[in-house]
Amino acid sequence: MPAPARNPDAPFGEAHGAALTGAFAPVFGEEVLENLSVEGEIPADLNGVYLRNGPNPRFAPNGRYHPFDGDGMLHAAHFDRGKLVYRNRWIRTDAWQAEDRQGSSPYWGIMNSLKVRTDLPMKDTGNTDVIVHAGKAVASWYLAGEPWLLDPVTLETLGKAPWTRPPGGGFSAHPKVDARTGELMFFDYGTEHPFMWYGVVSAAGELVHHVPIELPGARLPHDMAITEHYSILHDLPVYADPEAERAGRHKIRFDASLPARFGVIPRHGSPAELRWFAFSPCFVYHVVNAWEEGEEIVMIACRYLPARNAQGGIDEQRTAHMIATLMMDARLWRYRMNLRTGATHEECLDEAHNVEFPTINAARWGQRSQHAWLVDHDPDRLRWTGLRAYDTDTGSCTGAWSDGHAHCWYSEPGFGPARAPRAEDHGYVTCFVWNAATRSQQLQVFDARELSRGPVARIHLPHRIPAGFHACWFNTENTA
Ligand SMILES: [Fe+2]
């Protein structure tokens, strides 16, 4: 007798909650789709691949599920002279391969286990971030797992990148690539002293620098930044609750008595050369960009607004709960750090909008940039309701679009430069959009300078693409 068809909105049933049902429900096919129906016109001068990573568990989870637990799956939109091919494939991590052999999952999620436990092994899913380095896609995991290399067009898993080094032995999500030198900068973090490591991979793919970074204790940083000569590492007052750790569980604490600190280290510098700059306590999931201005380092980021209690003070428990459940209440923020005087300055660029998951023209990472594209965030859950463009010099919103804030699920956008770009923002913004009201899935393409005009092309996909995490752009114009 054939197995009953799975409910596509809840393939593992309803027991695992919102993170595995509806827009987050995984898909099980790996497809190559061409000749899709298009409204408008796919720009002929947009050539490259929009890559998006995200959780897509293949087997029913054990215990409590968190989106960081789902097997990483890449969804790719390959634009080539006005034509579009969509592909999706799981990342063949060690865990994926073990599950493939077993036909079920022996792993436990981050809420049930710890990275160091062997009795409840935690799955390193590679599901969080994707960037491109030396012509290959690099997928990485939030909790500093192993970096996986994939073909950015076919999505074939090519293997593990040999860039990790004990004692930390990990590679966090959000490495950064300097387009001018081809170098990749990354960090690793863990629960053992010195709690963080920093590394540089050459354009040829060799680990050329790896140094310990001492933090005051175990922390849960999420991102980093680069400038032309420096890397910026994060020491934020967010860490795993020690009591929960002793009980073998993962629970986050936000400690408002500690500052947020950013450590500036020369790109190939020693730990002794690192300088810390202290700011108001907060959490930062994502950096927009950073660069040098004379003797100052400038960093633009999405700063979490700590939750407030009835008396106006910081509500640590509520803030920790929001961080743990990816409920974001973030504002665009500018940090300045003076390398000569040690002076610091921070300011909110736009109080009006809760924006996150930033994208810029990746050729500008580490250099002064002016334009960023972000998602509007639903403050009550992990859902992105539209797109928003900013001039980060002035903090002014220069464009916005949504097919419906109440029922649409946008993904982190990609920025694809036009062929022979004439300016930083000369190009296109691409995005997957699930409309839950009409139950329709589109890939949308915008003129990056005219977001408010709506998509120049809407490509109709035959089924939903699960909500996910990070995205990037692989530029075939420069690599063909
Ligand atoms: Fe992230």
Residues whose N, C-alpha, C, O or C-beta is under 5 A from the ligand:
A	BS01	LIG	none
